[in-house]
Amino acid sequence: MADNDAVRHDIYAFTRGRLIDGRGGAAISDATVTVKDGKILAAGLRSEVSVPDDAQVVDISGKSILPGLIDAHVHIGNIDISMYKTAELSPAVYVHRATRNLETALDLGFTTLRDAGGLDAGFREAIDAGLIRGPRLFLSISPLTPTGGHFDMRRPGTQSIVPRNSIGISPEICDGPDAVCRSAREVIRRGADQVKVAADGGVDSPSDKPGHWQFSVEEMRAAVQVARSCGRYVMAHAYAPRPIRNCLEAGVRSIEHGNLMDADTAKMVADSGAYYVPTLSIYDIFTHEAAGTTDEFAQRKIHLVHGAARRALEYACQANVNIGSGSDILGPYHHLMGRELSLKASAMSPMEAIVATTKVNAEILGQQDIIGTLEAGKAADLIVVDGDPLQDPALFEKGAERVVLVMKAGRVMKDLMKHSVRR
C-alpha cells in the first residue's frame, strides 16, 4: 500500500508471535501488538493486551515482531562502487536507480535511513508525497571536506570538483572555520537533517588514508555551532584515535566507522556521551563480494580497516559506549544491508545488535519519542520476520524472504504473509 493510497489508517492486532520491542528486555513469546491511527496502541503479553473489536487480526505464530529497522549510515545514491561511474549516470537513470535502492531497503525491513551523503531533499519530498515507496529519510545532502580530504575525489593533477552524482550534489570543499561555517549553513539550507564532516582519511579517496586527521578541532567546532543553532548535529567520518578525539573536543554527536579506535579512546567516547556508529558490512563486502573492484591503494586501506573493525567494536562494548548501527553499503550491494545485524551479533549479542539498529539509532536521529521501539503512542513502524532473530540473526541477510511484513506509520508497505484477515 503506497503512502497516498488512503487517508485513514486501519486498526491491526498482530498476535501469538514473539515480541522484541527494541528496548533490550527479554522477548515475549506469546505477544500481541495493536495499531490504531498510525501508532502503537499496545504491545505486550497476549493475555494482557485487549484487541479492538474492529481490528484486523493477524496471526503471527512462529514469527517475531520488531520495531522497523534503522540504518544510521547508508549511501542510497552511491549506485556504483566507483563514485566516478555514479557521477556519469544521467539524471533520470540515477534517480530511478536510487529509488530502487530505497524500495530495496524498505523491503528488507528498514523503515528509516540516515543517508550519509548523496541524496537531495527531493527524495524525501517524493516519499512523503507517496511518489516513491521508501523509508523515512534523514539527509546529510553534501559532506564537508577540507581540500584533499576524504570527500574530495580529485585525483592528482585534476582541478575540477568531482560531483557525487548528476543531480547537483558535490562535496563542500572548505578550509578554515569561516568556510566550514558557510558550508554547514549551505547544506542545512538545502535540507540537511545533520551535517557530515570529514575528520579522517578514508578508503576510497585518492589522496589520503585512515589516520590522516583532517578538519581541525576549530573547524569542526564551527560546524557543530552552526548545526546546534538550527537544532541539528554533526556526524563525523573518523577511523583513528586522534581524529576521534578531535571530534569529541569539537562536540561532534556521532562518530562514524571508528575501526582503528583503541580502548582509551573508546572510554573517552563513552564519557563524552557521543554515539558510535560502526559500519562492518561494507568492509566485509569489499573483502568478499566486491573483492578486486578497487585499485591497489584502496585495497591496502580496506585490509587495514577490515581487520581492525571487530576489535574496535569490542573496545566500545567494554567501555559502554552508546553504539548505533550503519551498513555504509555502496554500489550494487544494497540488498545486503541486513548483513550488518548478523556481523554485529557476532561481536555483541543478537539483542544488542537489534537495540543498536532500533532504539539507539532513533536516539542518534533525535527521534526516540517517535520511532525505535514498540511502545504505546509511538509511530507504528514495525516488521514481522519469519523465525527468531535472537537465535538466527543471519535471517536479516535474507530479508527479501524472511522479512514477511513491513509497516511504516501504520501502513502496510510489504506483505508476504498468507494470512486470513478477519474483522
C-alpha positions in Angstrom: 0.0 0.0 0.0 1.5 3.3 -1.0 1.6 6.3 1.4 -1.1 8.2 -0.6 -3.5 5.3 -1.2 -5.8 6.2 1.7 -6.3 8.9 4.3 -7.3 6.7 7.1 -5.2 4.1 8.9 -6.6 0.6 9.6 -6.7 -1.0 13.0 -4.5 -4.1 13.4 -3.7 -6.7 16.0 -0.7 -8.8 15.4 -1.0 -11.7 17.8 0.5 -15.0 19.0 4.0 -14.0 17.9 7.4 -13.3 19.6 7.7 -9.6 20.6 11.2 -8.0 20.6 10.3 -4.4 21.4 13.7 -2.8 20.9 14.3 -1.8 24.5 16.6 -4.7 25.3 14.5 -6.7 27.7 13.6 -10.3 27.3 11.5 -11.2 24.3 7.8 -12.1 25.0 7.0 -15.4 23.4 3.2 -15.1 23.2 2.5 -11.4 22.5 0.1 -9.1 20.8 0.8 -5.7 19.3 -2.1 -3.4 18.4 -2.0 -0.5 16.0 -4.5 2.3 15.5 -4.3 5.7 13.7 -0.8 5.0 12.6 0.5 4.5 16.1 1.2 1.6 18.5 -1.9 1.2 20.8 -0.4 -1.5 23.0 2.4 -4.1 23.0 2.8 -6.9 25.5 1.6 -10.3 26.6 -1.4 -11.6 24.6 -3.3 -12.2 27.8 -2.8 -8.5 28.9 -3.5 -6.7 25.6 -7.1 -6.0 24.6 -7.9 -6.2 20.9 -10.4 -3.7 19.5 -13.5 -5.2 18.0 -12.9 -3.7 14.6 -9.2 -4.7 14.4 -7.8 -6.7 11.6 -6.3 -9.7 13.4 -3.1 -11.2 12.0 -1.8 -14.4 13.4 2.0 -14.3 13.5 2.6 -17.7 15.2 6.2 -18.8 14.7 7.2 -15.3 13.8 8.8 -12.3 15.5 7.6 -8.7 15.6 10.2 -5.9 16.0 10.5 -2.2 15.5 11.2 -1.1 12.0 15.0 -1.2 11.4 17.1 1.9 11.1 20.3 2.2 9.1 22.2 5.2 10.5 24.9 5.3 7.9 24.0 4.4 4.3 24.6 5.9 0.8 21.5 5.2 -1.2 22.7 7.3 -4.0 26.1 5.5 -4.4 24.9 3.4 -7.4 28.3 2.1 -8.3 31.3 1.1 -6.2 33.1 3.9 -8.1 32.0 7.4 -7.3 33.3 8.4 -10.7 31.0 6.0 -12.5 28.0 7.0 -10.4 28.6 10.6 -11.4 28.4 9.6 -15.1 24.9 8.3 -14.9 22.2 10.6 -16.5 19.9 12.3 -14.0 16.9 10.1 -15.0 18.8 6.9 -14.6 20.4 8.0 -11.4 17.0 8.9 -9.8 15.5 5.6 -10.9 18.4 3.6 -9.6 18.4 5.4 -6.2 14.6 4.8 -6.0 15.2 1.1 -6.5 17.7 1.2 -3.6 15.1 2.9 -1.4 12.5 0.3 -2.2 15.0 -2.5 -1.5 15.8 -1.0 1.9 12.1 -0.8 2.8 11.5 -4.4 1.7 14.5 -5.5 3.9 12.7 -4.0 6.9 14.5 -0.7 7.1 11.7 1.9 7.7 14.2 4.7 8.4 17.5 5.6 6.9 20.1 8.2 7.7 21.7 9.0 4.3 25.3 9.9 4.9 25.7 12.0 1.7 24.4 12.0 -1.9 20.6 12.3 -1.9 18.9 15.7 -2.1 15.8 16.8 -0.4 13.6 15.9 -3.4 13.8 12.2 -2.5 12.3 12.9 1.0 9.6 15.0 -0.6 8.8 12.3 -3.1 8.5 9.7 -0.3 6.3 12.0 1.8 4.1 12.7 -1.2 3.7 8.9 -1.9 5.5 9.1 -5.2 8.2 6.8 -4.0 7.7 3.8 -1.8 10.6 4.3 0.6 11.7 4.7 4.3 11.8 7.8 6.4 14.8 9.8 5.3 17.3 11.8 7.3 19.6 13.5 4.9 23.2 14.9 5.0 23.0 16.2 1.4 26.7 17.1 0.8 29.5 16.1 3.1 32.0 18.8 4.2 35.7 18.1 3.5 38.9 20.0 3.5 40.9 20.4 0.3 42.3 16.9 -0.5 40.2 15.4 2.3 38.2 12.2 2.2 35.3 13.5 0.1 37.5 15.5 -2.3 37.7 12.9 -5.1 40.0 14.9 -7.4 43.0 12.8 -8.5 46.5 14.4 -8.6 46.7 16.8 -11.5 42.9 17.3 -11.6 41.3 20.7 -10.7 37.6 20.2 -11.5 35.5 19.1 -8.5 34.2 15.6 -8.8 30.4 15.5 -8.2 28.8 12.7 -6.3 26.1 12.4 -8.9 24.4 14.2 -11.8 21.6 15.9 -9.8 23.7 18.7 -8.4 25.3 17.1 -5.3 29.1 17.8 -4.9 31.3 17.8 -1.8 31.5 21.0 0.1 35.3 21.7 0.0 36.1 24.2 2.7 39.2 25.2 4.7 39.1 27.2 7.9 36.3 27.8 10.4 34.6 30.6 8.4 34.5 28.5 5.2 33.2 25.5 7.2 30.6 27.6 8.8 29.4 28.8 5.4 29.3 25.3 4.0 27.4 23.9 7.0 24.8 26.7 6.5 24.6 25.8 2.9 23.8 22.1 3.4 21.2 23.0 6.0 19.7 25.5 3.6 19.4 22.6 1.1 17.5 20.4 3.6 20.2 18.6 5.6 18.9 17.0 8.8 22.5 16.6 10.1 25.9 18.0 8.9 28.5 15.4 7.9 32.2 16.3 8.1 35.5 14.5 7.3 37.6 14.2 10.4 39.9 11.5 8.9 41.1 10.0 5.7 39.2 7.2 4.0 39.3 4.0 1.9 38.0 5.2 -1.5 39.5 8.6 -1.5 42.6 9.1 -3.8 44.7 11.4 -1.6 44.6 10.2 2.0 44.5 7.2 4.4 42.7 6.3 7.6 44.6 8.0 10.4 45.3 11.2 8.3 43.3 13.6 10.6 41.8 16.3 8.5 39.4 19.1 9.8 40.9 20.7 12.9 39.0 21.0 16.2 38.3 24.6 15.4 36.9 23.8 12.0 34.6 21.1 13.3 33.5 23.2 16.2 32.3 25.8 13.6 30.2 23.1 12.0 28.9 22.0 15.4 27.9 25.5 16.3 26.0 26.1 13.1 24.2 22.7 13.4 23.2 23.3 17.0 21.9 26.8 16.2 19.4 25.0 13.9 18.5 22.2 16.1 20.8 19.8 14.3 24.0 18.0 15.0 27.3 16.8 13.3 28.2 13.3 12.3 31.9 12.7 11.5 33.8 10.2 9.3 36.6 9.1 11.6 38.7 6.0 11.9 41.7 6.6 14.2 42.2 7.7 17.8 43.5 11.3 17.1 40.6 12.2 14.7 38.1 10.7 17.0 39.4 12.7 19.9 39.3 15.9 17.8 35.7 15.1 17.1 34.9 14.8 20.8 36.7 18.0 21.7 34.6 19.8 19.0 31.3 18.5 20.2 30.5 16.0 17.4 27.5 13.9 18.3 28.1 10.8 16.1 31.4 9.1 15.3 31.2 7.0 12.1 33.2 3.9 11.4 35.9 4.1 14.1 37.7 1.0 13.0 41.1 2.0 14.4 39.7 3.1 17.8 41.7 2.0 20.8 40.5 1.2 24.3 41.4 4.6 25.8 39.6 6.4 23.0 36.6 4.2 23.5 36.4 5.3 27.1 36.6 8.9 26.0 33.7 8.4 23.6 31.7 6.8 26.4 32.5 9.6 28.9 31.5 12.3 26.3 28.1 10.8 25.7 28.7 10.8 22.0 27.4 7.9 19.8 29.5 5.5 17.8 28.2 4.0 14.5 30.3 1.0 13.4 29.8 0.0 9.8 31.0 -3.6 9.5 29.3 -4.9 6.4 30.9 -2.6 3.8 34.4 -3.9 4.6 33.1 -7.5 4.6 31.6 -6.9 1.2 34.8 -5.3 -0.1 36.6 -8.4 1.1 34.2 -10.9 -0.4 31.5 -9.9 -2.9 33.4 -6.9 -4.2 37.0 -8.2 -3.9 39.2 -6.8 -6.6 36.9 -4.0 -7.7 39.1 -1.2 -6.3 42.7 -0.2 -7.0 45.7 -1.5 -5.1 45.9 1.7 -2.9 42.3 1.3 -1.8 42.7 -2.5 -1.3 45.5 -1.9 1.2 43.4 0.5 3.2 40.4 -1.9 3.1 42.7 -4.6 4.6 43.8 -2.3 7.3 40.3 -1.2 8.5 38.6 -4.5 7.9 41.0 -6.4 10.2 40.6 -3.8 13.0 36.8 -3.3 12.9 35.7 -6.0 15.2 38.3 -5.2 17.8 37.2 -1.5 17.9 33.6 -2.6 18.4 34.7 -4.8 21.3 36.5 -1.9 22.9 33.3 0.2 22.5 31.2 -2.6 24.2 33.7 -2.9 27.1 33.6 0.9 27.6 29.7 1.0 27.5 29.7 3.4 24.5 26.4 4.3 23.0 26.6 2.1 20.0 24.4 2.6 16.9 24.4 0.8 13.6 25.1 1.6 10.0 26.0 -0.5 6.9 27.7 2.1 4.7 26.5 0.0 1.8 27.7 1.1 -1.7 27.1 0.1 -5.3 25.0 -2.9 -6.2 25.0 -4.4 -2.7 22.1 -2.7 -1.0 20.3 -6.0 -0.9 22.9 -7.0 1.8 22.0 -4.2 4.2 20.7 -6.8 6.7 24.2 -8.4 7.0 25.1 -5.6 9.4 22.9 -7.1 12.2 24.4 -10.6 11.9 28.0 -9.2 11.8 27.3 -7.1 14.9 25.6 -10.0 16.6 28.9 -11.9 16.4 30.7 -9.2 18.4 27.8 -8.0 20.6 24.8 -10.2 21.4 21.9 -10.6 18.9 19.7 -8.5 21.2 22.3 -5.7 21.5 22.6 -5.7 17.7 18.8 -5.2 17.4 18.8 -2.5 20.0 21.6 -0.7 18.2 19.6 -0.8 15.0 16.4 0.4 16.5 16.4 2.2 19.9 19.9 3.6 19.8 19.7 4.7 16.2 16.5 6.5 16.9 18.2 8.4 19.7 21.0 9.4 17.3 18.4 10.9 15.0 16.7 12.6 17.9 13.6 10.6 17.1 13.4 8.4 20.2 10.0 9.8 21.1 8.6 8.8 17.7 10.3 5.6 16.5 12.8 2.9 17.6 10.8 0.8 20.0 7.3 -0.8 20.1 5.7 1.2 22.8 2.2 2.7 23.1 2.0 6.1 21.5 4.9 5.7 19.1 4.6 5.5 15.3 3.7 2.1 14.1 6.9 1.4 12.3 7.3 -2.4 12.7 8.3 -5.5 10.9 7.4 -9.2 11.1 10.2 -11.7 10.4 9.9 -15.4 9.8 11.8 -17.0 12.7 13.6 -15.9 15.8 16.4 -13.3 15.1 17.8 -13.8 18.6 18.7 -17.4 17.6 19.3 -16.7 13.9 20.4 -13.1 13.4 21.6 -14.1 9.9 17.9 -14.2 8.8 18.2 -10.4 8.2 20.6 -11.2 5.4 17.7 -12.9 3.7 15.3 -10.1 4.3 13.7 -10.3 0.9 12.2 -13.6 2.0 12.4 -13.6 5.8 11.0 -10.1 6.4 7.4 -11.0 5.7 5.7 -7.8 6.7 6.8 -4.2 6.8 4.6 -1.4 8.3 5.5 2.3 8.3 3.4 4.8 10.2 0.6 2.2 10.4 0.5 1.4 6.7 1.5 -1.9 5.3 4.3 -1.4 2.8 5.1 -5.1 2.2 3.1 -8.2 3.0 4.3 -11.7 2.1 2.2 -13.4 4.8 -0.5 -15.8 3.6 -2.9 -15.0 6.5 -6.6 -14.9 6.7 -7.6 -11.5 8.0 -10.8 -11.3 9.9 -12.8 -8.3 11.1 
